[in-house]
Amino acid sequence: MSEKTKVIEVVDRGGQGGAASQVAAVRSGLDPARFEAGMVDVSEISPAKNWAAFKKLLKIFREERPGVVHAHGFKAGLLARPAAKIAGVPKIFYSPRGYEFLRQDLSAAAKILRFVAEWSVSWIGTLVAESPSEAALARPLSWGKPVRLAPRACLMEPPQAPLPQKEGLIFFGACGRVTAARDPDAFAHLCQRLTDARYPIRCVWIGAGAEEEARLRRDLENMNLLRKVELTGWLDPRETAKRLAGLDVLVHGTKHNALPGAVLEAMALGLPVVASDLPACRDAVVPGETGFLAKDDIELLECCLKLADDPALRRKMGEAGRARAQKEFSLGSLIQKIETLYSA
């Protein structure tokens, strides 16, 4: 019987959701007869302690002698790839999970610094993109080596008992952490315009976000919207699924160009999606078929109102989204692709 391949996954977003959930799902799904997988989280390490984190990773790799190291996210990629190279790890992979230099909330200097940092270590190992648009961005950084594609999986399991909706009301909602990258200011103004334009509309943000959540709540209070807009705060995955399934439309405004898990989950639940017109969102949403892509706040409002006024269109787009999520973004397909990469 052949020896198992030891795999170490390194993440820099080890909290609820996001890349950590994807990594955990893949780890659980890897063939236990062929792979032994562990995970290291570097998300809580401050920039001043990055050298200590690098030495810690180097020590782990030398002691554990993994056959594969796979880094996920900006910080993990910067630290784990050179550490794995020095430790002599045979196979090194890196998944950006949304390139940091594309963040619209960063200054030009910060974006340039992140681009240079990415480029400086991308000669190490193999880039593994989670969407076609990310693969296109990765190729100029890959030092001429092939970029592999392993599309992000939809991890949402439909709840057995979604929350019943109040008759006659239409619920628009966002789902995920309340962060600057998700543009909570734009969400607040969208809620104001939607609820002013159509009496039956109510809005929900499913998720938490410390300072940004508190600021959003203050803004909604100042706009006299807390009667029509709910901020749920943190919910466990089962409750999140129930609340998400209770929406009529998912709204995903974002400044960050990573394939959005909330969009895939909403599609899997049969919801139409209105999202920002960014490359990663285009990888998920088929305009006019599973939802709409909006270039600005005006288009976002227009698309939402179109769906508010047309229940048949909501159902049609929702069913198309469900079919697309099942076909293109299944966990089984992702695990199969990752196993192939780790075995090659």
C-alpha positions as CSV (number, residue, x, y, z in Angstrom):
1,M,0.0,0.0,0.0
2,S,1.5,3.4,-1.0
3,E,2.3,6.0,1.7
4,K,-0.2,8.8,2.2
5,T,0.7,12.3,1.0
6,K,1.0,14.7,3.9
7,V,-0.7,18.0,3.0
8,I,-0.4,21.3,5.0
9,E,-2.9,24.0,4.1
10,V,-1.9,27.5,5.2
11,V,-4.7,30.2,5.5
12,D,-4.7,33.8,6.5
13,R,-8.4,34.1,7.0
14,G,-9.1,31.5,9.7
15,G,-12.4,32.9,11.0
16,Q,-15.9,32.0,10.0
17,G,-16.6,31.6,6.3
18,G,-14.5,32.7,3.4
19,A,-11.3,30.8,2.4
20,A,-11.1,28.9,5.7
21,S,-14.5,27.2,5.0
22,Q,-13.4,26.2,1.5
23,V,-10.2,24.8,2.8
24,A,-11.9,22.9,5.7
25,A,-14.4,21.4,3.2
26,V,-11.7,20.2,0.9
27,R,-9.6,18.8,3.8
28,S,-12.7,16.8,5.0
29,G,-13.4,15.6,1.5
30,L,-9.9,14.4,0.5
31,D,-9.5,10.7,0.1
32,P,-8.2,9.6,3.6
33,A,-6.5,6.6,2.0
34,R,-4.3,8.9,-0.1
35,F,-4.0,12.1,1.9
36,E,-3.3,13.3,5.4
37,A,-4.1,17.0,5.6
38,G,-3.5,19.6,8.3
39,M,-4.0,23.4,8.5
40,V,-2.0,26.3,9.8
41,D,-3.6,29.7,10.4
42,V,-1.5,32.9,10.1
43,S,-4.4,35.4,10.1
44,E,-3.8,36.7,13.6
45,I,-0.1,37.5,13.2
46,S,0.6,41.2,12.9
47,P,3.0,42.6,10.3
48,A,5.6,43.3,13.0
49,K,5.6,39.5,13.7
50,N,5.7,38.2,10.1
51,W,9.4,37.2,10.5
52,A,8.4,35.1,13.5
53,A,5.5,33.6,11.5
54,F,7.9,32.8,8.7
55,K,10.3,31.0,11.0
56,K,7.4,29.1,12.6
57,L,6.2,27.9,9.2
58,L,9.7,26.9,8.2
59,K,10.1,24.9,11.5
60,I,6.7,23.2,10.9
61,F,7.6,22.3,7.3
62,R,11.0,20.9,8.3
63,E,9.6,18.8,11.1
64,E,6.5,17.6,9.3
65,R,8.1,17.0,5.9
66,P,4.8,17.5,3.9
67,G,4.6,16.4,0.3
68,V,2.3,19.4,-0.4
69,V,2.0,22.9,1.0
70,H,-1.0,24.9,-0.3
71,A,-1.2,28.6,0.8
72,H,-4.5,30.5,0.6
73,G,-4.6,34.3,0.7
74,F,-2.1,37.2,0.5
75,K,-0.3,36.8,3.8
76,A,-0.2,33.0,3.7
77,G,1.2,33.2,0.2
78,L,4.0,35.6,1.1
79,L,5.1,33.6,4.1
80,A,4.4,30.0,3.2
81,R,5.8,29.8,-0.3
82,P,9.4,30.8,0.5
83,A,9.3,28.8,3.7
84,A,8.2,25.7,1.9
85,K,10.8,26.3,-0.8
86,I,13.6,26.5,1.7
87,A,12.3,23.5,3.6
88,G,12.4,21.4,0.4
89,V,8.7,20.8,0.0
90,P,8.2,19.0,-3.3
91,K,4.9,20.5,-4.3
92,I,3.9,24.1,-3.5
93,F,0.6,25.7,-4.4
94,Y,-0.9,29.2,-3.9
95,S,-4.6,30.3,-4.2
96,P,-4.9,34.1,-4.0
97,R,-8.6,34.1,-3.0
98,G,-9.0,37.6,-4.5
99,Y,-5.8,39.6,-5.2
100,E,-5.2,42.3,-2.6
101,F,-3.9,44.7,-5.2
102,L,-7.4,44.9,-6.7
103,R,-9.0,46.3,-3.5
104,Q,-10.7,49.6,-4.3
105,D,-10.5,50.7,-0.6
106,L,-6.6,50.8,-0.8
107,S,-4.4,53.7,-1.9
108,A,-2.5,53.5,-5.2
109,A,0.7,53.1,-3.3
110,A,-0.7,50.2,-1.2
111,K,-2.0,48.5,-4.4
112,I,1.5,48.8,-6.0
113,L,3.2,47.4,-2.9
114,R,0.9,44.4,-2.9
115,F,1.3,43.7,-6.6
116,V,5.1,43.8,-6.3
117,A,4.9,41.5,-3.2
118,E,2.8,39.0,-5.2
119,W,5.1,39.1,-8.2
120,S,8.2,38.7,-6.1
121,V,7.3,35.2,-4.7
122,S,5.1,33.9,-7.6
123,W,8.0,32.1,-9.1
124,I,7.6,29.6,-6.3
125,G,5.2,26.8,-6.8
126,T,2.0,26.8,-8.9
127,L,-0.8,29.3,-8.9
128,V,-4.3,27.8,-8.4
129,A,-7.1,30.2,-9.3
130,E,-10.7,29.9,-8.0
131,S,-12.3,31.5,-11.0
132,P,-11.6,32.2,-14.7
133,S,-11.1,35.9,-14.0
134,E,-8.6,35.2,-11.2
135,A,-6.8,32.8,-13.6
136,A,-6.5,35.6,-16.2
137,L,-5.0,38.0,-13.5
138,A,-2.7,35.3,-12.3
139,R,-1.0,34.5,-15.6
140,P,1.1,37.7,-15.8
141,L,2.3,36.9,-12.3
142,S,3.1,33.2,-12.9
143,W,6.6,33.7,-14.3
144,G,5.5,31.8,-17.5
145,K,4.3,28.7,-15.7
146,P,0.7,27.3,-16.2
147,V,-2.0,28.6,-13.9
148,R,-4.4,25.9,-12.7
149,L,-8.1,26.4,-12.2
150,A,-10.1,24.9,-9.3
151,P,-13.4,26.8,-9.1
152,R,-14.7,27.7,-5.7
153,A,-17.4,25.4,-4.4
154,C,-20.8,26.3,-3.1
155,L,-21.0,24.9,0.4
156,M,-24.6,25.9,1.2
157,E,-27.0,23.2,2.1
158,P,-30.6,24.2,1.8
159,P,-32.2,24.5,5.2
160,Q,-35.0,22.1,6.1
161,A,-37.2,24.9,7.3
162,P,-36.6,28.4,5.9
163,L,-38.1,31.3,7.8
164,P,-41.6,32.1,6.7
165,Q,-41.9,35.5,5.1
166,K,-44.6,38.0,5.9
167,E,-47.2,38.0,3.2
168,G,-46.9,40.8,0.7
169,L,-43.4,41.8,1.6
170,I,-40.3,41.5,-0.7
171,F,-37.0,41.0,1.0
172,F,-33.7,42.2,-0.4
173,G,-30.6,41.2,1.5
174,A,-26.8,41.1,1.7
175,C,-25.0,38.2,3.3
176,G,-21.4,38.1,4.7
177,R,-19.1,40.1,7.0
178,V,-19.8,43.8,7.2
179,T,-16.5,45.2,5.9
180,A,-15.4,48.3,3.9
181,A,-14.8,46.1,0.9
182,R,-18.5,45.2,0.9
183,D,-19.4,48.9,0.7
184,P,-22.0,49.2,3.5
185,D,-22.5,52.9,2.7
186,A,-23.9,52.0,-0.7
187,F,-26.1,49.3,0.9
188,A,-27.6,51.9,3.3
189,H,-28.4,54.2,0.5
190,L,-29.8,51.4,-1.6
191,C,-32.1,50.4,1.2
192,Q,-33.3,54.0,1.6
193,R,-34.1,54.3,-2.2
194,L,-35.7,50.8,-2.4
195,T,-38.0,51.3,0.7
196,D,-38.9,54.8,-0.5
197,A,-39.8,53.6,-4.0
198,R,-41.8,50.5,-3.0
199,Y,-43.7,50.2,0.2
200,P,-43.6,46.3,0.5
201,I,-39.8,46.1,0.3
202,R,-37.7,45.3,3.4
203,C,-33.9,44.9,3.6
204,V,-31.6,42.6,5.7
205,W,-27.9,42.3,6.1
206,I,-27.1,38.8,7.3
207,G,-23.7,38.9,9.1
208,A,-21.5,40.9,11.5
209,G,-18.6,43.2,11.2
210,A,-17.5,44.9,14.4
211,E,-16.7,48.6,13.7
212,E,-18.3,48.6,10.2
213,E,-21.4,47.0,11.5
214,A,-21.8,49.5,14.3
215,R,-21.2,52.4,11.8
216,L,-23.8,50.9,9.4
217,R,-26.3,50.6,12.2
218,R,-25.7,54.3,13.2
219,D,-26.2,55.4,9.6
220,L,-29.5,53.4,9.3
221,E,-30.7,54.9,12.5
222,N,-29.9,58.4,11.3
223,M,-31.7,57.7,8.1
224,N,-34.7,56.4,10.1
225,L,-34.5,53.0,8.4
226,L,-34.2,50.6,11.3
227,R,-37.9,49.8,11.0
228,K,-37.4,48.6,7.5
229,V,-33.8,47.3,7.6
230,E,-32.5,44.5,9.8
231,L,-28.9,43.8,10.8
232,T,-28.8,40.3,12.1
233,G,-25.3,40.3,13.6
234,W,-23.4,37.0,13.8
235,L,-25.4,33.9,13.1
236,D,-24.3,30.2,13.1
237,P,-24.2,28.5,9.6
238,R,-27.6,26.9,10.0
239,E,-29.3,30.1,11.0
240,T,-27.5,32.0,8.2
241,A,-28.8,29.4,5.7
242,K,-32.4,29.9,7.0
243,R,-32.2,33.6,6.8
244,L,-30.6,33.6,3.3
245,A,-33.3,31.2,2.0
246,G,-35.9,33.6,3.3
247,L,-34.8,36.4,1.0
248,D,-36.3,37.1,-2.4
249,V,-33.2,38.7,-3.9
250,L,-29.5,38.8,-2.9
251,V,-27.7,42.1,-3.4
252,H,-23.9,41.8,-3.5
253,G,-22.2,45.2,-3.7
254,T,-18.5,44.8,-3.4
255,K,-15.2,46.6,-4.0
256,H,-13.2,43.3,-3.8
257,N,-12.6,41.2,-6.8
258,A,-12.9,37.7,-5.3
259,L,-15.4,35.0,-6.4
260,P,-18.2,35.7,-3.8
261,G,-19.3,32.7,-1.8
262,A,-22.5,34.5,-0.8
263,V,-23.5,34.8,-4.4
264,L,-23.0,31.0,-5.0
265,E,-24.9,30.2,-1.9
266,A,-27.8,32.4,-2.9
267,M,-27.9,30.8,-6.4
268,A,-27.9,27.3,-4.8
269,L,-31.0,28.4,-2.8
270,G,-32.8,29.6,-6.0
271,L,-32.4,33.3,-5.4
272,P,-31.8,35.9,-8.2
273,V,-28.7,38.0,-7.6
274,V,-27.9,41.6,-8.3
275,A,-24.1,42.1,-8.0
276,S,-21.4,44.6,-8.7
277,D,-20.1,44.4,-12.3
278,L,-16.6,43.1,-11.4
279,P,-14.8,40.2,-13.2
280,A,-15.2,37.8,-10.2
281,C,-19.0,38.4,-10.1
282,R,-19.2,37.9,-13.8
283,D,-17.7,34.4,-13.2
284,A,-20.8,33.6,-11.1
285,V,-23.7,35.7,-12.4
286,V,-25.0,35.3,-16.0
287,P,-26.6,38.7,-16.7
288,G,-30.3,38.5,-17.7
289,E,-30.3,34.7,-16.9
290,T,-29.4,34.2,-13.2
291,G,-29.5,37.9,-12.2
292,F,-28.0,41.3,-13.0
293,L,-24.6,43.0,-12.9
294,A,-24.6,46.7,-12.0
295,K,-21.9,49.2,-12.9
296,D,-22.9,51.8,-10.4
297,D,-25.5,52.7,-7.7
298,I,-28.1,53.8,-10.2
299,E,-28.0,50.5,-12.1
300,L,-28.0,48.6,-8.8
301,L,-31.3,50.4,-7.9
302,E,-32.8,49.9,-11.3
303,C,-32.1,46.2,-11.4
304,C,-33.5,45.7,-7.9
305,L,-36.7,47.5,-8.7
306,K,-37.1,45.4,-11.9
307,L,-37.0,42.3,-9.8
308,A,-39.2,43.7,-7.1
309,D,-41.9,44.3,-9.8
310,D,-41.7,41.0,-11.5
311,P,-42.2,37.8,-9.3
312,A,-42.1,35.6,-12.4
313,L,-38.7,36.9,-13.3
314,R,-37.4,36.3,-9.8
315,R,-38.5,32.7,-10.0
316,K,-37.1,32.2,-13.5
317,M,-33.7,33.7,-12.6
318,G,-33.6,31.8,-9.3
319,E,-34.2,28.5,-10.9
320,A,-31.5,29.2,-13.5
321,G,-29.1,30.2,-10.7
322,R,-29.8,27.0,-8.8
323,A,-29.0,24.9,-11.9
324,R,-25.8,26.8,-12.6
325,A,-24.6,26.4,-9.0
326,Q,-25.2,22.7,-9.0
327,K,-23.4,22.2,-12.3
328,E,-20.5,24.6,-12.2
329,F,-19.6,25.0,-8.5
330,S,-20.0,21.6,-6.7
331,L,-17.8,20.6,-3.9
332,G,-17.2,17.2,-5.4
333,S,-15.8,18.7,-8.5
334,L,-13.5,21.0,-6.5
335,I,-12.2,18.1,-4.4
336,Q,-11.5,16.0,-7.5
337,K,-9.5,18.9,-9.1
338,I,-7.5,19.4,-5.9
339,E,-6.7,15.7,-5.6
340,T,-5.5,15.7,-9.1
341,L,-3.2,18.7,-8.4
342,Y,-1.8,17.1,-5.3
343,S,-1.2,13.8,-7.0
344,A,0.4,15.0,-10.2
